[in-house]
Amino acid sequence: MKLIFWGTPNYAAKNLKNIVKAGHDVISVVTQPDKRRSRGKKMTPSPVKQTAIDLGIPVISTQSIRNDQITKDLIVGLNADIFIVVAFGQILPNEILDQPKLGCWNSHASLLPAWRGAAPIQWSIMNDDEKTGVCIMSMEEGLDTGPVIDQEETIISDTDNLEILTNRLSDISSRLLVKSLERISHTKERNKYSILKELNAIDQSNLNRKPSYARQIKKDDYLIDWNQKSRKIIKKIQGLYPNSFTIYNGKRIKILQATIVSNNKLLHDSKNFYNESIENKIPGKIIQINKQNGIVIMSSDYPIQIKYAQLEGKKATDGYTLSNQSKLSIDNIFGI
């Protein structure tokens, strides 16, 4: 069974490694073009491309498969039996989807039809979902709308951030893909719809979940609004880790780890907490700085303790060190 793998980020690279490790014949990889991905502005291959190079697999790059006839012809000429797509980053046209005789299959990091689209892991955390998962689906030209042949759930814990959950979902995806490839390779049928029937594929309308759209993350999404409730702020910090930020004195401060102070005992036990009522404090205002708790800042409901952060141009550090780097004082206001 000759396989072409389509993918781009680290999440997909782990899947590629495990598919190869399971003994499948990956004849080519299709990925996004090299980009300037570091501070040095050096052109760098995608993680999937680098993994393919390390594994000795030929690589094809395309800026837009929909408009790239040369690449389309090249892929068709490879005469692959099956396509596997994991976070490729482009929508495949029907002429590509219809090419392999065993179909085109996608591993999507959500419990479909929830969070169809580009950023399902980020939105599942920011939306404070109780659980998420991975679905293996047959691809259609629509956005993540195809019937599902396998799925697995995982609970989103209060300590999960984007990096932690992404790694866990990538492990689940790798396992499900290897399992699904075995099932597909043993199907007796060779017609797409007959294969789906044989695999007991489930139409997404029968999955009893509400459809939602995980749009791409925009630059404005990373900015923290301290007027929001503390839980929503924490979920943004976790869901966009490590890039959510606030502004102070014209400089960005990335907030890497924070927690809600729901028990005022933490504050009152500290020497330099001053006793103005929490309810009267302004969102974004620093209400405590010390070595024990670092920086404590108000949201619209509860205070938030900043445990780790990174001042623009500096390395990540604890909250108290950040306060010294930024020359912060009680009553300073973040976001301005």
C-alpha positions in Angstrom: 0.0 0.0 0.0 1.8 3.1 -1.2 1.0 6.1 1.0 1.5 9.9 0.6 1.6 11.9 3.8 0.4 15.5 3.9 1.3 17.6 6.9 3.3 20.6 8.2 3.8 21.2 12.0 5.4 19.2 14.8 2.0 17.7 15.6 1.9 16.1 12.2 5.6 15.1 12.2 5.1 12.8 15.2 2.3 11.1 13.2 4.6 10.6 10.2 7.3 9.0 12.4 4.8 6.5 13.9 3.3 5.6 10.5 6.8 4.8 9.2 7.7 3.0 12.4 4.6 0.8 11.9 6.0 -0.3 8.6 3.8 1.6 6.1 5.3 2.5 2.8 5.4 6.4 2.7 6.5 7.1 -0.9 6.3 10.9 -0.5 5.5 13.8 1.8 3.6 17.0 0.8 4.1 20.0 3.0 4.1 23.8 3.1 7.2 25.7 1.7 10.1 26.7 3.9 9.5 29.8 6.0 11.4 32.3 8.1 10.6 30.6 11.5 13.2 32.0 13.8 14.6 35.3 15.2 17.5 35.0 12.7 15.0 35.1 9.8 16.6 32.0 8.4 14.6 30.0 5.9 13.6 26.8 7.8 11.8 23.7 6.6 8.6 22.7 8.2 8.9 20.0 11.0 7.2 17.5 8.6 9.7 18.2 5.9 12.7 17.9 8.3 11.3 14.6 9.5 10.9 13.3 6.0 14.5 14.3 5.1 15.7 12.5 8.2 13.7 9.4 7.2 14.9 9.6 3.6 11.4 10.2 2.2 11.0 12.5 -0.9 9.4 15.8 -0.2 7.0 17.9 -2.3 6.3 21.5 -1.2 3.4 23.7 -2.5 2.2 27.2 -1.7 -1.3 26.3 -2.9 -2.2 22.8 -4.0 -5.5 24.1 -5.5 -3.6 26.4 -7.9 -0.5 24.3 -8.5 -1.0 22.2 -11.5 2.6 21.0 -11.7 2.4 19.6 -8.2 -1.0 18.1 -8.9 0.4 16.3 -11.9 3.4 15.1 -10.0 1.3 13.7 -7.2 -1.1 11.9 -9.6 1.9 10.4 -11.3 3.1 8.8 -8.1 0.0 6.6 -8.2 -0.4 6.3 -4.5 -3.0 4.0 -3.0 -3.9 6.2 -0.1 -3.4 9.8 1.2 -3.1 10.6 4.9 -3.5 14.3 5.9 -2.6 15.7 9.3 -2.6 19.5 9.9 -1.5 20.2 6.3 -2.8 23.7 6.3 -4.6 23.8 3.0 -7.9 22.5 1.7 -7.4 19.8 -0.9 -9.5 20.1 -4.2 -11.7 17.2 -5.4 -9.3 16.2 -8.1 -6.7 15.4 -5.4 -9.2 13.8 -3.0 -10.6 11.5 -5.7 -7.2 10.3 -6.8 -6.1 7.4 -4.4 -8.2 4.2 -4.7 -8.2 3.7 -1.0 -9.3 7.2 -0.3 -8.0 10.4 1.4 -8.1 10.3 5.2 -7.6 13.1 7.8 -6.8 13.0 11.4 -8.4 16.0 13.0 -7.7 17.2 16.6 -11.3 17.6 17.8 -14.4 15.7 18.5 -16.2 16.5 15.2 -18.3 18.2 14.2 -17.0 20.5 17.0 -14.1 22.8 16.1 -13.8 22.2 12.4 -11.1 24.3 11.0 -7.5 25.6 11.5 -7.1 25.9 15.3 -9.2 23.2 17.1 -6.8 22.7 20.0 -6.5 26.4 20.9 -10.3 26.9 20.8 -11.1 23.8 22.8 -9.0 25.2 25.6 -10.1 28.8 25.3 -13.7 27.7 25.2 -13.1 25.9 28.5 -14.3 22.6 27.0 -14.4 19.6 29.4 -12.9 17.3 26.8 -11.6 17.1 23.2 -10.1 14.3 21.2 -9.1 13.0 17.7 -11.3 11.9 14.8 -10.2 9.9 11.8 -12.4 10.9 8.9 -12.8 10.4 5.1 -12.0 13.7 3.4 -14.5 15.7 1.4 -14.0 19.1 -0.2 -15.9 20.7 2.7 -14.1 21.8 5.8 -13.7 18.8 8.0 -17.1 17.5 7.2 -16.4 13.8 6.2 -17.7 10.7 7.9 -15.7 9.4 10.9 -14.3 5.9 11.1 -12.5 6.2 14.5 -12.3 8.6 17.4 -10.9 8.9 20.9 -11.6 11.4 23.7 -9.4 13.0 26.3 -10.2 15.2 29.3 -8.9 18.7 29.3 -7.4 19.3 32.7 -6.9 22.6 34.5 -3.2 22.2 34.1 -3.2 21.6 30.3 -1.8 24.3 28.1 -1.5 24.3 24.3 1.8 22.5 24.3 0.8 19.7 26.7 -2.6 19.0 25.1 -1.1 19.1 21.6 1.5 16.5 22.5 -1.2 14.3 24.0 -3.5 14.6 21.0 -0.6 13.9 18.6 0.1 10.6 20.5 -3.6 9.7 20.2 -3.7 10.7 16.5 -0.6 8.6 15.8 -2.1 5.5 17.5 -5.5 5.9 15.7 -3.9 6.5 12.3 -1.9 3.3 12.5 -5.0 1.4 13.7 -7.1 2.9 10.9 -4.5 2.2 8.2 -4.6 -1.5 9.2 -8.3 -1.5 8.9 -8.4 0.3 5.5 -5.6 -2.0 4.1 -7.8 -5.0 4.9 -11.0 -3.8 3.3 -12.3 -6.0 0.5 -14.0 -3.2 -1.4 -12.2 -0.7 -3.7 -15.1 1.8 -4.2 -14.9 4.8 -1.8 -18.5 4.5 -0.6 -18.3 0.7 -0.3 -15.1 1.1 1.8 -16.9 3.6 4.1 -19.7 1.2 4.6 -17.4 -1.7 5.3 -15.5 0.5 7.9 -18.8 1.4 9.6 -18.2 5.1 9.0 -20.4 7.5 10.9 -21.9 10.6 9.3 -21.1 13.6 11.5 -24.8 14.5 11.8 -25.1 11.3 13.8 -22.3 12.1 16.3 -24.7 14.0 18.6 -22.3 17.0 19.0 -22.9 20.6 18.1 -20.9 21.9 15.0 -18.5 24.8 15.7 -15.7 26.5 13.7 -12.2 26.9 14.9 -11.0 29.9 13.0 -7.4 30.8 12.6 -5.8 32.6 15.5 -5.3 36.3 14.8 -2.7 38.7 16.2 -5.3 40.5 18.2 -6.3 37.2 19.9 -3.0 37.1 21.9 -3.6 40.4 23.7 -5.0 39.8 27.2 -8.1 41.8 28.2 -8.0 42.2 32.0 -11.6 43.3 32.0 -12.6 39.7 31.4 -13.3 37.2 34.1 -10.3 35.4 35.6 -11.2 31.9 34.3 -11.4 33.3 30.7 -8.1 35.0 31.0 -6.4 31.8 32.3 -7.9 29.8 29.5 -6.5 32.3 27.0 -3.0 32.0 28.6 -3.2 28.2 28.4 -4.8 28.0 25.0 -2.4 30.3 23.3 0.7 29.2 25.2 3.4 30.6 25.1 2.3 33.7 23.2 -0.5 35.5 25.0 0.7 38.9 26.3 -0.1 42.1 28.0 1.4 45.6 27.6 3.2 47.7 30.2 5.1 50.9 29.6 5.1 50.2 25.8 6.6 46.7 26.1 5.1 43.3 25.7 5.0 40.9 28.6 4.2 37.3 27.7 2.2 35.6 30.4 3.4 31.9 30.4 1.8 30.5 33.6 -0.8 32.0 35.9 -3.5 30.9 38.4 -6.6 32.3 39.9 -6.5 33.5 43.5 -10.0 32.4 44.6 -9.0 32.3 48.3 -8.2 35.7 49.7 -6.2 34.0 52.5 -3.2 33.9 50.1 -3.3 37.7 49.8 -4.1 38.6 53.4 -1.3 36.3 54.7 1.2 38.3 52.7 3.0 41.3 54.4 2.4 43.9 51.8 -1.2 43.3 50.8 -3.2 46.4 51.4 -6.8 46.1 52.5 -8.8 47.9 49.9 -11.8 45.7 49.0 -11.1 43.3 46.1 -14.5 44.3 44.7 -13.3 47.9 44.3 -10.0 47.1 42.5 -9.6 48.0 38.9 -9.0 45.1 36.3 -5.4 45.1 35.2 -4.2 46.8 38.4 -1.3 45.1 40.3 -2.5 44.5 43.9 0.5 42.6 45.3 4.2 42.0 44.5 6.4 39.8 46.7 8.8 36.9 46.5 6.2 34.4 47.8 3.5 35.1 45.3 5.2 37.1 42.5 2.8 39.4 40.9 -1.0 39.4 41.7 -3.2 41.4 39.3 -6.9 42.0 39.2 -9.3 40.7 36.6 -13.0 41.6 36.5 -13.8 39.1 39.3 -10.8 37.3 41.0 -7.1 38.2 41.3 -4.7 36.4 39.1 -1.2 35.3 40.3 1.4 35.5 37.6 3.9 32.6 38.1 6.0 32.8 35.0 6.3 35.5 32.3 8.7 36.9 29.8 9.5 40.6 29.3 10.2 41.6 25.7 13.9 41.1 25.1 14.4 39.0 28.2 14.3 35.3 29.1 11.3 33.7 30.8 11.4 34.1 34.5 9.2 34.0 37.7 6.8 36.8 38.5 8.9 38.5 41.2 12.0 38.7 39.0 9.7 40.0 36.2 8.5 42.8 38.5 12.1 43.9 39.1 13.0 43.7 35.3 9.9 45.8 34.5 10.2 48.1 37.5 6.7 47.3 38.5 4.9 48.6 41.6 1.6 48.1 43.3 -1.1 50.1 41.6 0.6 49.9 38.2 -1.9 48.9 35.6 -1.3 46.3 32.9 -2.7 46.8 29.4 -1.6 50.3 28.9 
